[in-house]
Amino acid sequence: MLDDNQELEEQDLFEHLRIVVDKGQSLLRLDKFLIIRTENTSRNRIQNAIDAGNVLVNEKAVKASYKVKPLDIISMVLPHPPRDTEVYPEDIPIDIIYEDDDVILVNKAPGMVVHPGFNNYTGTLVNALVFHAQQLPQMPGNEGRPGLVHRIDKDTSGLLLVSKNEWAITFLAKQFFDHSITRKYLALVWGDLKEDGTVKGYIGRSVKDRKVMAVYDDEDKGKWSVTHYKILERLNYVTLIECELETGRTHQIRAHMKHIGHPLFNDSSYGGDRILKGTIFNKYRQFVENCFELMPRQALHAKSLGFIHPGTRKFIHFETELPADFTAVLDKWRNYIKE
């Protein structure tokens, strides 16, 4: 027999999922349905779970080819990926622009993953932070992400706030929950935006591609999100804007700008990695492709961040300059317009 602690440890090795299929669901193969409905789960993990009898539909084991029907009840047990919550200190250079006893403010380079996860257990910002600060707190349910109260995407550059103790992470987490943290981003988007504006809607996983987010009118399909944007510079076929987040949802700016027909420049996940505006001339196509090579990521930078400090209880504000790749692409567009 296992004692209580052993049983808990073994249960923690698995994740238990229960899904009640929507009334409007069309007939769809079980394996395809689960790939759409589960996050960060590979096709192989799902197939292995089905083959092992770990996926039940209405309490019965079925094959991958089973057609999911409305109101089916699907239960699934998956093993957590190995080393899912372990963080190994690594001596990786990071750009720390401010640090005291409570917080660290990092200017994250583009291309750097923020925290360990599936297929990314090393080389992340958190690995570097654990080496730098050694002891960092964790929010409950946020194992493997010490110090983090928010995050930015791998290919987004800019400011990230990190907590150094339990009090700081609790104090700052409430500000993020209350949306009282001020955050502004710079983004280069396709098209000529006519005026400043606001994008609102419920953000949830896309039913067509679970790796991206979509904006819905139905509150049952996502979480409420608001982005305010202001035009900074018009460059004919692209526009430089400043986005202020009222909420902080996954891929919020990227999904919002796609939703209004102005995807971020070179955002491969949201359709911005092809020519969406401009001429048909070869010279123009080559120019855009050169820009893509110069900045092989979405044109998004976390420019500023303001918060009430957990120690002093005073509001402090930080800003950072655009990274070299973003600046170079802007200069190319400005020169192209002049020519």
N, C-alpha and C positions, 0 to 999 in steps of 0.2 A: 504494500500500500504506500502511496505517496503522502507525505505530510502536506499541510496547506501551502507552505512556501514553494515546495517542489511543483505542486500542481499549478500554482499561479505562474511559475517560471515557464513551464512547458506550454501552458495556454498562451502565454505571451509570444510564443514563436509563430502563432497563427493569427490570421485575420478572418473574421466571420462576417459574411455579407448576406443580407436578405433584401430581395428586390420584389416588389409587387408591380407587375407589368401594368402600364397605363391602359385605360379603357380603349383608347384610340390606336393602340399599337397594331400595325400591320404584321402579317405573318413574316417571320424572319428566323433564319437559322440561329440556334442557340449560341454557337461560338461567335458569330458576328454580333449578335445582340450584346453579349457580355463584353466584347472588345469595345463597343461604343459606350456602354454604361459604366465601365470600371476605369479608374484613373491609374496611370503608371503601371499597367499590367500588360505584359507581353502576350502575344498570341500563343507562344509555347507554354506559358504558365497556365493559361486558361485551358488549352488542349490537354495538358497533363492532369489538371484537376478533373476534367470531364472523364478522361480515361481511367483515373483512379477511383471514380465513383464519388468524388467530393462535391459534385454539383447535382443538386436534387431539384426537380420540378414537381411541385405539388407532392413533395415527400417521396418521390421515386427517382431513381437514377435513370438518366436518359443519355442518348448519343448526341454528338455534336451537331448532327443533321436535324435534330428535333426542331420543329417549327414553333417558335414562341407565340403564344396567343394572349389576347387581352385577359388581365386579371390572374394570369399564372403567378404562382409564388415560387420564386427561385431562391434557393439557399446555396451558398458556396463557402468552402473552407480553403484558404490559400496559405501556404507557408510564407512567412515574411522573407524577403531576400536576405541572404547571409550578410552579417556585418551592417545591417540596416541602420543601427543606432550607434555604432562605434565611431569615434572620431580620433584620428591619429594626428598628433602635432607634427607639422611640417614647416621647415624654415623657408617659407615662400615670401619674397618681397611684397609688401603692400604699402599703399600710400595713405598714411595716417595723417589727417590734417588737424585733428584735435584729440586730446586725451586727458582725462583726469581720473580721480578715484572711482567715479561712477559710470562714465561713458567713454566710448571710443567712436570717433567719426572717421569713416574710411571713404576715400575717393576710389571706388571700384573701377578697375580697368575693364574695357569691353572684352568679352570672351571668357571671363572668369566665372565659373559656377559658384553660387553663394554658399550652398551647404551640400554635404554628402547625400547621395540618394542612389537610386537604381542606376548602375553602370557608371557612377561618379563617386567613388568612395575616397579618392585622394585628389590633391591638387586644388581643393576648393578654398574659398575665402575663410570658411570656418576652420579648416585645417591650419591655415596660417594664423588665425586669431588665437586658437588654442595654444599654439607654440608661443605666440607673443605674450598672452595674458595668463596662460596656464589654467587658472580656475575661472570658468565662466558659468553663470547660472543658466538654468533651462526652465521654460514654462512647462507646466503639466501638459502631457500629450504632445509635446514638441521635442521629443527625444532626438538626439543626433543633430540638434541645431542650437548649441549653447550660445547664449548672448543675444540671439536674434529676436526682435519684436516685429520686424517686417523684412521684406526682401525685394530685390529687383532682379529682372531676368538676366540670364547669362550674357546676352549680347547687348544689354543696356548698360551704359556707363554711368558713373556719378555717385552721389552721396548715399551712404548706408549707415544707419545708427545702430550701435551695439551697446548692450548693457554689461556692466562688469560685476554686478552683485545682485542679490535677490531683491533688495529694495528697489533698485533702479529698474529692473526688468518689470516689476509689478507696476511701478509708478508710470513708466512709459507705455506699457501695454494698455493701460486705461486711456491714455491720450490717443493712441491709435484707434482703440475701440470707439471712443467718443468723437473721432475725426477732428480733434483739436490740433493735431500736428499740421503744420503748413508745409506743403510740398509743391514745388514747381519743376516742370520738365521742359526741355527744349526738344522740339520734334520737327523734322523735315518731312512734309507730306506731299503726295502727288496732287496736282491740280491747283487752281487759283481760287482760294477761298474768298468769298465776297465780303464777309464781315466777321467780327468776333461772335462767339456763340457758346452754347452749352449743350452737351450731349447727356441725355438721361435714359435709363432703362435697366432692365434686370439682366445681369450677366450670368450666363451658365454655360456648361459644356455644349459645344455644337453637336447636334444629332448626326451631322454628316462626317465630322472629324473630331474625335474626342480629345485630340491634342490642342485644339484651339477653342477659344471662347466665342460666344455669339451673344447678341443683344436681343432681348425679348420684351414683349409688352405684358407677358403673363408672369405674375409674381411667383407662381409655382415652379417656374423654369429656371430661376436664378436669384441672385442677390441684387438689391438696389444699388445703383452706381450713378455717380454724377462727375462729369469732367467739364471744367470751364476752359475755353481756349481763347487766346488773343493773338492776332496777326502781328508779327514782328517785321517780316520782310517778304515781299513778293518777288519771285524769281521766274516769272512767266509760267513755266509748266510745273513748278513746285513752289511751296510756300513754307517759310520758317515760322513756326508758331510756338507760343508758350502755353503750356497746359498746367492748370492748377487742379489738383485732386481734392474733391470733397469727400470721396470714399477711396478705398484702396483695394480694389478687386484684382484678381489674377488677370494679367494682360489688359488691364482696363483701358489705357490710352490706345493700345494697338487695336483692340476690338471696337472701341468707340469710333476711331477715325475710319476704320474699314466700314463700319455701319453707316456712316454718312457719305461714303463714296470717296474718301480721301485717305487711302492706306499710307502707312509710313513708307518712306523711300527705302527700298531694298529689304522690306520685311517679307521674308520668304514664306512665313506661316500664314500671312494675311494678304497675299497677292501683290505685294509691293515690289517684288523682285523682277518685274518686267516693265516695259515702257507702257505707261498708262495715259500719258499726255505728251503732246509734242508733234513733231513732223515725221514724215516717212523717209526722209533722206538718210543715206548710209552714214554720212558724217555725224548726224545727230545720234543715230543708234550707237555708233562707236564711242561717242562722247559719254553717253549714259552707261555703257558697259565699262568704260574706264572708271567712271564714278563708283560703280558697283565693286570693281576690283580694289579701289582705293579704300572703300569702307564696306567690307563684306559682312554687313550686319544691318539690323534696322537702325535708322537714324533717330535714336532716342537717348537723351542724356538727363539724368537726375541732377538738375542745376542747383536747387536750393532746398534747405530743410530748416524749419524752426520749431522749437519745442520748449516747454517749461522744464528746466533742469531739475532732476530729482534731488539734488543736494541743496542748491541755492534757492530753489522755487522761483527763479527768475526766468523770463523768456529769453532765449538766445537763438541766434540765427546764423546760418552758414551758407556760403555760396562757393561754387567751384567753376573753373573755366571749362570750355568745351575741350575734349581730347583732340589730339592731332588729326585723327582720321576724319572726324566730323568737320573740323575747321578747314581741312584741305578740300573736302567735297563742296562746302559752301563757297570757297574761293573759286573753284572750278566753275560753278554755276554763275557766279558774278562775272567772271571773265567771259564766259560763253555769251551772256546777255550783251555785254559791251561789244563783242565782235559781231 
